[in-house]
Amino acid sequence: MGSMSQQQFENFTASSLYCEKCKTAMPVRERLLLVLPDKEIYDYLCTGCASSVGQREITAGEKVMAQKMAARRPRRSRPVQSIRL
Ligand SMILES: [Zn+2]
């Protein structure tokens, strides 16, 4: 079953990954590493020691999907403060 690793790879987008240096799961920072015509490669850096803990490729198709998803839900960039009663 080759789909097992695929599944894990998707979970890999979680905000924390195991860091070998820190010996624990650490929050990671996403950094755009490389832009190719059909995909983008992101590097994940440990926020504790800044070492690379993983990489991820996002294909053009995935990106379009993500953009569609993002467009669907309204952004809440600003906190609504006038909601108080
Ligand atoms: Zn680390």
PDB file of the backbone (N, CA, C, O) and the ligand in Angstrom, with CONECT records:
HET     ZN  A 101       1
ATOM      1  N   MET A   1       0.840  -1.201   0.000  1.00  0.00           N
ATOM      2  CA  MET A   1       0.000   0.000   0.000  1.00  0.00           C
ATOM      3  C   MET A   1       0.877   1.255   0.000  1.00  0.00           C
ATOM      4  O   MET A   1       1.522   1.577   0.997  1.00  0.00           O
ATOM      5  N   GLY A   2       0.886   1.928  -1.097  1.00  0.00           N
ATOM      6  CA  GLY A   2       1.700   3.131  -1.167  1.00  0.00           C
ATOM      7  C   GLY A   2       0.972   4.358  -0.657  1.00  0.00           C
ATOM      8  O   GLY A   2       1.554   5.435  -0.522  1.00  0.00           O
ATOM      9  N   SER A   3      -0.301   4.182  -0.377  1.00  0.00           N
ATOM     10  CA  SER A   3      -1.094   5.339   0.052  1.00  0.00           C
ATOM     11  C   SER A   3      -0.841   5.719   1.508  1.00  0.00           C
ATOM     12  O   SER A   3      -1.208   6.807   1.952  1.00  0.00           O
ATOM     13  N   MET A   4      -0.213   4.814   2.238  1.00  0.00           N
ATOM     14  CA  MET A   4       0.050   5.068   3.656  1.00  0.00           C
ATOM     15  C   MET A   4       0.961   6.279   3.842  1.00  0.00           C
ATOM     16  O   MET A   4       0.682   7.179   4.635  1.00  0.00           O
ATOM     17  N   SER A   5       2.062   6.272   3.082  1.00  0.00           N
ATOM     18  CA  SER A   5       3.010   7.369   3.228  1.00  0.00           C
ATOM     19  C   SER A   5       2.409   8.672   2.702  1.00  0.00           C
ATOM     20  O   SER A   5       2.726   9.761   3.180  1.00  0.00           O
ATOM     21  N   GLN A   6       1.553   8.535   1.728  1.00  0.00           N
ATOM     22  CA  GLN A   6       0.873   9.712   1.182  1.00  0.00           C
ATOM     23  C   GLN A   6       0.029  10.372   2.263  1.00  0.00           C
ATOM     24  O   GLN A   6       0.020  11.594   2.413  1.00  0.00           O
ATOM     25  N   GLN A   7      -0.667   9.546   3.001  1.00  0.00           N
ATOM     26  CA  GLN A   7      -1.502  10.025   4.105  1.00  0.00           C
ATOM     27  C   GLN A   7      -0.662  10.773   5.125  1.00  0.00           C
ATOM     28  O   GLN A   7      -1.010  11.869   5.565  1.00  0.00           O
ATOM     29  N   GLN A   8       0.446  10.156   5.489  1.00  0.00           N
ATOM     30  CA  GLN A   8       1.319  10.757   6.487  1.00  0.00           C
ATOM     31  C   GLN A   8       1.876  12.071   5.977  1.00  0.00           C
ATOM     32  O   GLN A   8       2.082  13.021   6.733  1.00  0.00           O
ATOM     33  N   PHE A   9       2.108  12.099   4.713  1.00  0.00           N
ATOM     34  CA  PHE A   9       2.651  13.316   4.118  1.00  0.00           C
ATOM     35  C   PHE A   9       1.655  14.454   4.213  1.00  0.00           C
ATOM     36  O   PHE A   9       2.032  15.615   4.377  1.00  0.00           O
ATOM     37  N   GLU A  10       0.400  14.119   4.111  1.00  0.00           N
ATOM     38  CA  GLU A  10      -0.621  15.150   4.228  1.00  0.00           C
ATOM     39  C   GLU A  10      -0.718  15.663   5.655  1.00  0.00           C
ATOM     40  O   GLU A  10      -0.927  16.852   5.894  1.00  0.00           O
ATOM     41  N   ASN A  11      -0.564  14.747   6.589  1.00  0.00           N
ATOM     42  CA  ASN A  11      -0.579  15.150   7.995  1.00  0.00           C
ATOM     43  C   ASN A  11       0.626  16.014   8.345  1.00  0.00           C
ATOM     44  O   ASN A  11       0.638  16.768   9.319  1.00  0.00           O
ATOM     45  N   PHE A  12       1.598  15.868   7.529  1.00  0.00           N
ATOM     46  CA  PHE A  12       2.863  16.549   7.637  1.00  0.00           C
ATOM     47  C   PHE A  12       2.708  18.070   7.587  1.00  0.00           C
ATOM     48  O   PHE A  12       3.596  18.808   8.015  1.00  0.00           O
ATOM     49  N   THR A  13       1.585  18.524   7.066  1.00  0.00           N
ATOM     50  CA  THR A  13       1.325  19.955   6.984  1.00  0.00           C
ATOM     51  C   THR A  13       0.937  20.533   8.339  1.00  0.00           C
ATOM     52  O   THR A  13       0.726  21.738   8.473  1.00  0.00           O
ATOM     53  N   ALA A  14       0.847  19.680   9.321  1.00  0.00           N
ATOM     54  CA  ALA A  14       0.520  20.146  10.665  1.00  0.00           C
ATOM     55  C   ALA A  14       1.548  21.169  11.120  1.00  0.00           C
ATOM     56  O   ALA A  14       2.661  21.227  10.596  1.00  0.00           O
ATOM     57  N   SER A  15       1.166  21.962  12.088  1.00  0.00           N
ATOM     58  CA  SER A  15       2.016  23.087  12.460  1.00  0.00           C
ATOM     59  C   SER A  15       3.200  22.687  13.333  1.00  0.00           C
ATOM     60  O   SER A  15       4.068  23.512  13.620  1.00  0.00           O
ATOM     61  N   SER A  16       3.240  21.416  13.757  1.00  0.00           N
ATOM     62  CA  SER A  16       4.428  21.009  14.500  1.00  0.00           C
ATOM     63  C   SER A  16       4.971  19.686  13.965  1.00  0.00           C
ATOM     64  O   SER A  16       4.212  18.788  13.597  1.00  0.00           O
ATOM     65  N   LEU A  17       6.277  19.587  13.930  1.00  0.00           N
ATOM     66  CA  LEU A  17       6.956  18.410  13.414  1.00  0.00           C
ATOM     67  C   LEU A  17       8.043  17.991  14.392  1.00  0.00           C
ATOM     68  O   LEU A  17       8.527  18.787  15.196  1.00  0.00           O
ATOM     69  N   TYR A  18       8.408  16.731  14.300  1.00  0.00           N
ATOM     70  CA  TYR A  18       9.481  16.254  15.165  1.00  0.00           C
ATOM     71  C   TYR A  18      10.816  16.839  14.726  1.00  0.00           C
ATOM     72  O   TYR A  18      11.190  16.766  13.555  1.00  0.00           O
ATOM     73  N   CYS A  19      11.509  17.406  15.664  1.00  0.00           N
ATOM     74  CA  CYS A  19      12.828  17.965  15.386  1.00  0.00           C
ATOM     75  C   CYS A  19      13.881  17.086  16.038  1.00  0.00           C
ATOM     76  O   CYS A  19      13.820  16.796  17.233  1.00  0.00           O
ATOM     77  N   GLU A  20      14.851  16.666  15.230  1.00  0.00           N
ATOM     78  CA  GLU A  20      15.882  15.768  15.763  1.00  0.00           C
ATOM     79  C   GLU A  20      16.813  16.481  16.734  1.00  0.00           C
ATOM     80  O   GLU A  20      17.336  15.878  17.672  1.00  0.00           O
ATOM     81  N   LYS A  21      17.004  17.735  16.501  1.00  0.00           N
ATOM     82  CA  LYS A  21      17.894  18.497  17.391  1.00  0.00           C
ATOM     83  C   LYS A  21      17.234  18.740  18.739  1.00  0.00           C
ATOM     84  O   LYS A  21      17.857  18.589  19.789  1.00  0.00           O
ATOM     85  N   CYS A  22      15.983  19.112  18.691  1.00  0.00           N
ATOM     86  CA  CYS A  22      15.256  19.416  19.932  1.00  0.00           C
ATOM     87  C   CYS A  22      14.723  18.145  20.591  1.00  0.00           C
ATOM     88  O   CYS A  22      14.283  18.175  21.740  1.00  0.00           O
ATOM     89  N   LYS A  23      14.763  17.046  19.870  1.00  0.00           N
ATOM     90  CA  LYS A  23      14.303  15.742  20.357  1.00  0.00           C
ATOM     91  C   LYS A  23      12.824  15.726  20.739  1.00  0.00           C
ATOM     92  O   LYS A  23      12.389  14.925  21.566  1.00  0.00           O
ATOM     93  N   THR A  24      12.080  16.608  20.132  1.00  0.00           N
ATOM     94  CA  THR A  24      10.652  16.644  20.410  1.00  0.00           C
ATOM     95  C   THR A  24       9.906  17.288  19.251  1.00  0.00           C
ATOM     96  O   THR A  24      10.524  17.860  18.354  1.00  0.00           O
ATOM     97  N   ALA A  25       8.612  17.199  19.266  1.00  0.00           N
ATOM     98  CA  ALA A  25       7.818  17.859  18.236  1.00  0.00           C
ATOM     99  C   ALA A  25       7.811  19.355  18.515  1.00  0.00           C
ATOM    100  O   ALA A  25       7.471  19.807  19.609  1.00  0.00           O
ATOM    101  N   MET A  26       8.193  20.098  17.502  1.00  0.00           N
ATOM    102  CA  MET A  26       8.300  21.548  17.665  1.00  0.00           C
ATOM    103  C   MET A  26       7.403  22.256  16.662  1.00  0.00           C
ATOM    104  O   MET A  26       7.164  21.748  15.566  1.00  0.00           O
ATOM    105  N   PRO A  27       6.909  23.426  17.036  1.00  0.00           N
ATOM    106  CA  PRO A  27       6.184  24.231  16.047  1.00  0.00           C
ATOM    107  C   PRO A  27       7.117  24.609  14.908  1.00  0.00           C
ATOM    108  O   PRO A  27       8.292  24.904  15.129  1.00  0.00           O
ATOM    109  N   VAL A  28       6.597  24.599  13.706  1.00  0.00           N
ATOM    110  CA  VAL A  28       7.461  24.888  12.560  1.00  0.00           C
ATOM    111  C   VAL A  28       7.007  26.122  11.799  1.00  0.00           C
ATOM    112  O   VAL A  28       5.856  26.552  11.871  1.00  0.00           O
ATOM    113  N   ARG A  29       7.946  26.654  11.085  1.00  0.00           N
ATOM    114  CA  ARG A  29       7.705  27.789  10.231  1.00  0.00           C
ATOM    115  C   ARG A  29       7.788  27.328   8.794  1.00  0.00           C
ATOM    116  O   ARG A  29       8.685  26.565   8.434  1.00  0.00           O
ATOM    117  N   GLU A  30       6.864  27.782   7.970  1.00  0.00           N
ATOM    118  CA  GLU A  30       6.864  27.394   6.564  1.00  0.00           C
ATOM    119  C   GLU A  30       7.632  28.440   5.767  1.00  0.00           C
ATOM    120  O   GLU A  30       7.405  29.641   5.911  1.00  0.00           O
ATOM    121  N   ARG A  31       8.533  27.971   4.937  1.00  0.00           N
ATOM    122  CA  ARG A  31       9.293  28.896   4.113  1.00  0.00           C
ATOM    123  C   ARG A  31       9.268  28.430   2.675  1.00  0.00           C
ATOM    124  O   ARG A  31       9.534  27.264   2.381  1.00  0.00           O
ATOM    125  N   LEU A  32       8.951  29.336   1.794  1.00  0.00           N
ATOM    126  CA  LEU A  32       8.937  28.991   0.374  1.00  0.00           C
ATOM    127  C   LEU A  32      10.364  28.825  -0.116  1.00  0.00           C
ATOM    128  O   LEU A  32      11.165  29.759  -0.084  1.00  0.00           O
ATOM    129  N   LEU A  33      10.660  27.633  -0.562  1.00  0.00           N
ATOM    130  CA  LEU A  33      12.035  27.294  -0.912  1.00  0.00           C
ATOM    131  C   LEU A  33      12.295  27.444  -2.402  1.00  0.00           C
ATOM    132  O   LEU A  33      13.317  27.985  -2.823  1.00  0.00           O
ATOM    133  N   LEU A  34      11.337  26.947  -3.195  1.00  0.00           N
ATOM    134  CA  LEU A  34      11.562  26.888  -4.628  1.00  0.00           C
ATOM    135  C   LEU A  34      10.223  26.972  -5.365  1.00  0.00           C
ATOM    136  O   LEU A  34       9.247  26.322  -4.991  1.00  0.00           O
ATOM    137  N   VAL A  35      10.205  27.774  -6.399  1.00  0.00           N
ATOM    138  CA  VAL A  35       8.998  27.877  -7.216  1.00  0.00           C
ATOM    139  C   VAL A  35       9.276  27.312  -8.591  1.00  0.00           C
ATOM    140  O   VAL A  35      10.142  27.805  -9.314  1.00  0.00           O
ATOM    141  N   LEU A  36       8.545  26.284  -8.947  1.00  0.00           N
ATOM    142  CA  LEU A  36       8.681  25.672 -10.259  1.00  0.00           C
ATOM    143  C   LEU A  36       7.395  25.914 -11.032  1.00  0.00           C
ATOM    144  O   LEU A  36       6.368  26.248 -10.441  1.00  0.00           O
ATOM    145  N   PRO A  37       7.442  25.747 -12.353  1.00  0.00           N
ATOM    146  CA  PRO A  37       6.237  26.012 -13.159  1.00  0.00           C
ATOM    147  C   PRO A  37       5.011  25.231 -12.700  1.00  0.00           C
ATOM    148  O   PRO A  37       3.888  25.732 -12.760  1.00  0.00           O
ATOM    149  N   ASP A  38       5.234  24.001 -12.241  1.00  0.00           N
ATOM    150  CA  ASP A  38       4.086  23.168 -11.881  1.00  0.00           C
ATOM    151  C   ASP A  38       3.950  22.913 -10.381  1.00  0.00           C
ATOM    152  O   ASP A  38       2.979  22.300  -9.937  1.00  0.00           O
ATOM    153  N   LYS A  39       4.909  23.378  -9.616  1.00  0.00           N
ATOM    154  CA  LYS A  39       4.802  23.162  -8.172  1.00  0.00           C
ATOM    155  C   LYS A  39       5.686  24.112  -7.376  1.00  0.00           C
ATOM    156  O   LYS A  39       6.582  24.767  -7.908  1.00  0.00           O
ATOM    157  N   GLU A  40       5.399  24.159  -6.089  1.00  0.00           N
ATOM    158  CA  GLU A  40       6.207  24.971  -5.189  1.00  0.00           C
ATOM    159  C   GLU A  40       6.725  24.066  -4.082  1.00  0.00           C
ATOM    160  O   GLU A  40       6.029  23.159  -3.626  1.00  0.00           O
ATOM    161  N   ILE A  41       7.930  24.321  -3.665  1.00  0.00           N
ATOM    162  CA  ILE A  41       8.499  23.507  -2.592  1.00  0.00           C
ATOM    163  C   ILE A  41       8.688  24.376  -1.356  1.00  0.00           C
ATOM    164  O   ILE A  41       9.305  25.440  -1.392  1.00  0.00           O
ATOM    165  N   TYR A  42       8.130  23.875  -0.267  1.00  0.00           N
ATOM    166  CA  TYR A  42       8.232  24.593   0.993  1.00  0.00           C
ATOM    167  C   TYR A  42       9.159  23.857   1.944  1.00  0.00           C
ATOM    168  O   TYR A  42       9.223  22.628   1.976  1.00  0.00           O
ATOM    169  N   ASP A  43       9.861  24.649   2.702  1.00  0.00           N
ATOM    170  CA  ASP A  43      10.775  24.118   3.696  1.00  0.00           C
ATOM    171  C   ASP A  43      10.149  24.393   5.060  1.00  0.00           C
ATOM    172  O   ASP A  43       9.562  25.451   5.287  1.00  0.00           O
ATOM    173  N   TYR A  44      10.284  23.426   5.961  1.00  0.00           N
ATOM    174  CA  TYR A  44       9.754  23.631   7.295  1.00  0.00           C
ATOM    175  C   TYR A  44      10.892  23.752   8.287  1.00  0.00           C
ATOM    176  O   TYR A  44      11.738  22.866   8.411  1.00  0.00           O
ATOM    177  N   LEU A  45      10.891  24.866   8.985  1.00  0.00           N
ATOM    178  CA  LEU A  45      11.967  25.136   9.922  1.00  0.00           C
ATOM    179  C   LEU A  45      11.457  25.073  11.347  1.00  0.00           C
ATOM    180  O   LEU A  45      10.387  25.591  11.669  1.00  0.00           O
ATOM    181  N   CYS A  46      12.243  24.430  12.191  1.00  0.00           N
ATOM    182  CA  CYS A  46      11.930  24.373  13.609  1.00  0.00           C
ATOM    183  C   CYS A  46      12.009  25.783  14.186  1.00  0.00           C
ATOM    184  O   CYS A  46      12.966  26.510  13.921  1.00  0.00           O
ATOM    185  N   THR A  47      11.011  26.168  14.970  1.00  0.00           N
ATOM    186  CA  THR A  47      11.042  27.510  15.556  1.00  0.00           C
ATOM    187  C   THR A  47      11.984  27.572  16.755  1.00  0.00           C
ATOM    188  O   THR A  47      12.320  28.652  17.240  1.00  0.00           O
ATOM    189  N   GLY A  48      12.404  26.403  17.223  1.00  0.00           N
ATOM    190  CA  GLY A  48      13.308  26.367  18.363  1.00  0.00           C
ATOM    191  C   GLY A  48      14.759  26.557  17.964  1.00  0.00           C
ATOM    192  O   GLY A  48      15.467  27.386  18.537  1.00  0.00           O
ATOM    193  N   CYS A  49      15.206  25.776  16.966  1.00  0.00           N
ATOM    194  CA  CYS A  49      16.623  25.817  16.597  1.00  0.00           C
ATOM    195  C   CYS A  49      16.820  26.240  15.146  1.00  0.00           C
ATOM    196  O   CYS A  49      17.953  26.321  14.672  1.00  0.00           O
ATOM    197  N   ALA A  50      15.743  26.504  14.449  1.00  0.00           N
ATOM    198  CA  ALA A  50      15.785  26.998  13.065  1.00  0.00           C
ATOM    199  C   ALA A  50      16.378  26.003  12.071  1.00  0.00           C
ATOM    200  O   ALA A  50      16.757  26.391  10.967  1.00  0.00           O
ATOM    201  N   SER A  51      16.462  24.737  12.442  1.00  0.00           N
ATOM    202  CA  SER A  51      16.942  23.758  11.476  1.00  0.00           C
ATOM    203  C   SER A  51      15.762  23.228  10.660  1.00  0.00           C
ATOM    204  O   SER A  51      14.613  23.231  11.105  1.00  0.00           O
ATOM    205  N   SER A  52      16.089  22.779   9.463  1.00  0.00           N
ATOM    206  CA  SER A  52      15.051  22.273   8.584  1.00  0.00           C
ATOM    207  C   SER A  52      14.572  20.909   9.069  1.00  0.00           C
ATOM    208  O   SER A  52      15.375  19.995   9.254  1.00  0.00           O
ATOM    209  N   VAL A  53      13.260  20.774   9.273  1.00  0.00           N
ATOM    210  CA  VAL A  53      12.743  19.494   9.754  1.00  0.00           C
ATOM    211  C   VAL A  53      11.927  18.772   8.696  1.00  0.00           C
ATOM    212  O   VAL A  53      11.469  17.650   8.914  1.00  0.00           O
ATOM    213  N   GLY A  54      11.746  19.416   7.550  1.00  0.00           N
ATOM    214  CA  GLY A  54      11.020  18.729   6.498  1.00  0.00           C
ATOM    215  C   GLY A  54      10.719  19.643   5.330  1.00  0.00           C
ATOM    216  O   GLY A  54      10.878  20.862   5.405  1.00  0.00           O
ATOM    217  N   GLN A  55      10.282  19.024   4.258  1.00  0.00           N
ATOM    218  CA  GLN A  55       9.918  19.783   3.073  1.00  0.00           C
ATOM    219  C   GLN A  55       8.609  19.264   2.521  1.00  0.00           C
ATOM    220  O   GLN A  55       8.202  18.134   2.790  1.00  0.00           O
ATOM    221  N   ARG A  56       7.967  20.100   1.755  1.00  0.00           N
ATOM    222  CA  ARG A  56       6.710  19.705   1.179  1.00  0.00           C
ATOM    223  C   ARG A  56       6.579  20.309  -0.209  1.00  0.00           C
ATOM    224  O   ARG A  56       6.931  21.466  -0.442  1.00  0.00           O
ATOM    225  N   GLU A  57       6.067  19.505  -1.116  1.00  0.00           N
ATOM    226  CA  GLU A  57       5.813  20.008  -2.461  1.00  0.00           C
ATOM    227  C   GLU A  57       4.336  20.273  -2.611  1.00  0.00           C
ATOM    228  O   GLU A  57       3.503  19.446  -2.240  1.00  0.00           O
ATOM    229  N   ILE A  58       4.022  21.400  -3.143  1.00  0.00           N
ATOM    230  CA  ILE A  58       2.624  21.697  -3.432  1.00  0.00           C
ATOM    231  C   ILE A  58       2.484  21.842  -4.934  1.00  0.00           C
ATOM    232  O   ILE A  58       3.061  22.744  -5.541  1.00  0.00           O
ATOM    233  N   THR A  59       1.719  20.955  -5.522  1.00  0.00           N
ATOM    234  CA  THR A  59       1.544  21.003  -6.971  1.00  0.00           C
ATOM    235  C   THR A  59       0.554  22.097  -7.335  1.00  0.00           C
ATOM    236  O   THR A  59      -0.191  22.589  -6.488  1.00  0.00           O
ATOM    237  N   ALA A  60       0.559  22.464  -8.592  1.00  0.00           N
ATOM    238  CA  ALA A  60      -0.323  23.529  -9.069  1.00  0.00           C
ATOM    239  C   ALA A  60      -1.783  23.207  -8.751  1.00  0.00           C
ATOM    240  O   ALA A  60      -2.553  24.081  -8.352  1.00  0.00           O
ATOM    241  N   GLY A  61      -2.139  21.959  -8.931  1.00  0.00           N
ATOM    242  CA  GLY A  61      -3.514  21.526  -8.662  1.00  0.00           C
ATOM    243  C   GLY A  61      -3.896  21.731  -7.211  1.00  0.00           C
ATOM    244  O   GLY A  61      -4.982  22.224  -6.906  1.00  0.00           O
ATOM    245  N   GLU A  62      -2.996  21.351  -6.319  1.00  0.00           N
ATOM    246  CA  GLU A  62      -3.228  21.513  -4.888  1.00  0.00           C
ATOM    247  C   GLU A  62      -3.384  22.972  -4.524  1.00  0.00           C
ATOM    248  O   GLU A  62      -4.208  23.344  -3.689  1.00  0.00           O
ATOM    249  N   LYS A  63      -2.573  23.788  -5.169  1.00  0.00           N
ATOM    250  CA  LYS A  63      -2.574  25.208  -4.870  1.00  0.00           C
ATOM    251  C   LYS A  63      -3.905  25.838  -5.247  1.00  0.00           C
ATOM    252  O   LYS A  63      -4.461  26.648  -4.506  1.00  0.00           O
ATOM    253  N   VAL A  64      -4.401  25.449  -6.409  1.00  0.00           N
ATOM    254  CA  VAL A  64      -5.692  25.958  -6.862  1.00  0.00           C
ATOM    255  C   VAL A  64      -6.783  25.551  -5.879  1.00  0.00           C
ATOM    256  O   VAL A  64      -7.665  26.338  -5.534  1.00  0.00           O
ATOM    257  N   MET A  65      -6.697  24.295  -5.437  1.00  0.00           N
ATOM    258  CA  MET A  65      -7.637  23.787  -4.442  1.00  0.00           C
ATOM    259  C   MET A  65      -7.599  24.635  -3.176  1.00  0.00           C
ATOM    260  O   MET A  65      -8.630  25.054  -2.649  1.00  0.00           O
ATOM    261  N   ALA A  66      -6.391  24.869  -2.712  1.00  0.00           N
ATOM    262  CA  ALA A  66      -6.196  25.627  -1.478  1.00  0.00           C
ATOM    263  C   ALA A  66      -6.733  27.047  -1.625  1.00  0.00           C
ATOM    264  O   ALA A  66      -7.326  27.599  -0.699  1.00  0.00           O
ATOM    265  N   GLN A  67      -6.516  27.622  -2.792  1.00  0.00           N
ATOM    266  CA  GLN A  67      -6.983  28.980  -3.027  1.00  0.00           C
ATOM    267  C   GLN A  67      -8.503  29.032  -3.063  1.00  0.00           C
ATOM    268  O   GLN A  67      -9.120  29.984  -2.583  1.00  0.00           O
ATOM    269  N   LYS A  68      -9.087  28.008  -3.632  1.00  0.00           N
ATOM    270  CA  LYS A  68     -10.544  27.941  -3.675  1.00  0.00           C
ATOM    271  C   LYS A  68     -11.106  27.818  -2.268  1.00  0.00           C
ATOM    272  O   LYS A  68     -12.088  28.467  -1.908  1.00  0.00           O
ATOM    273  N   MET A  69     -10.460  26.972  -1.488  1.00  0.00           N
ATOM    274  CA  MET A  69     -10.880  26.773  -0.103  1.00  0.00           C
ATOM    275  C   MET A  69     -10.770  28.081   0.679  1.00  0.00           C
ATOM    276  O   MET A  69     -11.655  28.438   1.457  1.00  0.00           O
ATOM    277  N   ALA A  70      -9.673  28.777   0.452  1.00  0.00           N
ATOM    278  CA  ALA A  70      -9.418  30.016   1.175  1.00  0.00           C
ATOM    279  C   ALA A  70     -10.422  31.091   0.778  1.00  0.00           C
ATOM    280  O   ALA A  70     -10.853  31.900   1.600  1.00  0.00           O
ATOM    281  N   ALA A  71     -10.782  31.077  -0.502  1.00  0.00           N
ATOM    282  CA  ALA A  71     -11.716  32.080  -0.996  1.00  0.00           C
ATOM    283  C   ALA A  71     -13.117  31.860  -0.427  1.00  0.00           C
ATOM    284  O   ALA A  71     -13.906  32.793  -0.275  1.00  0.00           O
ATOM    285  N   ARG A  72     -13.390  30.620  -0.125  1.00  0.00           N
ATOM    286  CA  ARG A  72     -14.711  30.271   0.397  1.00  0.00           C
ATOM    287  C   ARG A  72     -14.972  30.872   1.763  1.00  0.00           C
ATOM    288  O   ARG A  72     -16.013  31.477   2.020  1.00  0.00           O
ATOM    289  N   ARG A  73     -13.991  30.682   2.628  1.00  0.00           N
ATOM    290  CA  ARG A  73     -14.224  31.172   3.986  1.00  0.00           C
ATOM    291  C   ARG A  73     -13.711  32.605   4.145  1.00  0.00           C
ATOM    292  O   ARG A  73     -12.577  32.926   3.789  1.00  0.00           O
ATOM    293  N   PRO A  74     -14.561  33.431   4.675  1.00  0.00           N
ATOM    294  CA  PRO A  74     -14.163  34.841   4.831  1.00  0.00           C
ATOM    295  C   PRO A  74     -13.003  34.977   5.808  1.00  0.00           C
ATOM    296  O   PRO A  74     -12.923  34.269   6.812  1.00  0.00           O
ATOM    297  N   ARG A  75     -12.141  35.873   5.499  1.00  0.00           N
ATOM    298  CA  ARG A  75     -10.975  36.071   6.352  1.00  0.00           C
ATOM    299  C   ARG A  75     -11.335  36.922   7.562  1.00  0.00           C
ATOM    300  O   ARG A  75     -12.057  37.915   7.468  1.00  0.00           O
ATOM    301  N   ARG A  76     -10.818  36.505   8.667  1.00  0.00           N
ATOM    302  CA  ARG A  76     -11.038  37.287   9.882  1.00  0.00           C
ATOM    303  C   ARG A  76      -9.701  37.854  10.338  1.00  0.00           C
ATOM    304  O   ARG A  76      -9.168  37.489  11.387  1.00  0.00           O
ATOM    305  N   SER A  77      -9.188  38.737   9.534  1.00  0.00           N
ATOM    306  CA  SER A  77      -7.872  39.273   9.850  1.00  0.00           C
ATOM    307  C   SER A  77      -7.952  40.270  11.003  1.00  0.00           C
ATOM    308  O   SER A  77      -7.029  40.392  11.808  1.00  0.00           O
ATOM    309  N   ARG A  78      -9.070  40.973  11.061  1.00  0.00           N
ATOM    310  CA  ARG A  78      -9.214  41.963  12.133  1.00  0.00           C
ATOM    311  C   ARG A  78     -10.215  41.465  13.161  1.00  0.00           C
ATOM    312  O   ARG A  78     -11.286  40.979  12.795  1.00  0.00           O
ATOM    313  N   PRO A  79      -9.891  41.575  14.411  1.00  0.00           N
ATOM    314  CA  PRO A  79     -10.865  41.187  15.447  1.00  0.00           C
ATOM    315  C   PRO A  79     -12.032  42.168  15.462  1.00  0.00           C
ATOM    316  O   PRO A  79     -11.850  43.383  15.385  1.00  0.00           O
ATOM    317  N   VAL A  80     -13.201  41.621  15.562  1.00  0.00           N
ATOM    318  CA  VAL A  80     -14.385  42.482  15.609  1.00  0.00           C
ATOM    319  C   VAL A  80     -14.621  42.912  17.052  1.00  0.00           C
ATOM    320  O   VAL A  80     -14.939  42.098  17.919  1.00  0.00           O
ATOM    321  N   GLN A  81     -14.459  44.181  17.279  1.00  0.00           N
ATOM    322  CA  GLN A  81     -14.550  44.658  18.658  1.00  0.00           C
ATOM    323  C   GLN A  81     -15.892  45.277  18.978  1.00  0.00           C
ATOM    324  O   GLN A  81     -16.230  45.504  20.140  1.00  0.00           O
ATOM    325  N   SER A  82     -16.651  45.547  17.931  1.00  0.00           N
ATOM    326  CA  SER A  82     -17.932  46.213  18.161  1.00  0.00           C
ATOM    327  C   SER A  82     -19.042  45.201  18.462  1.00  0.00           C
ATOM    328  O   SER A  82     -20.226  45.537  18.451  1.00  0.00           O
ATOM    329  N   ILE A  83     -18.640  43.979  18.726  1.00  0.00           N
ATOM    330  CA  ILE A  83     -19.626  42.919  18.916  1.00  0.00           C
ATOM    331  C   ILE A  83     -20.139  42.888  20.355  1.00  0.00           C
ATOM    332  O   ILE A  83     -21.113  42.198  20.656  1.00  0.00           O
ATOM    333  N   ARG A  84     -19.503  43.612  21.212  1.00  0.00           N
ATOM    334  CA  ARG A  84     -19.882  43.659  22.625  1.00  0.00           C
ATOM    335  C   ARG A  84     -21.273  44.221  22.817  1.00  0.00           C
ATOM    336  O   ARG A  84     -21.661  45.173  22.140  1.00  0.00           O
ATOM    337  N   LEU A  85     -22.013  43.650  23.719  1.00  0.00           N
ATOM    338  CA  LEU A  85     -23.386  44.119  23.959  1.00  0.00           C
ATOM    339  C   LEU A  85     -23.427  45.093  25.126  1.00  0.00           C
ATOM    340  O   LEU A  85     -24.495  45.593  25.477  1.00  0.00           O
TER     341      LEU A  85
HETATM  342 ZN    ZN A 101      14.625  22.177  16.764  1.00  0.00          ZN2+
END
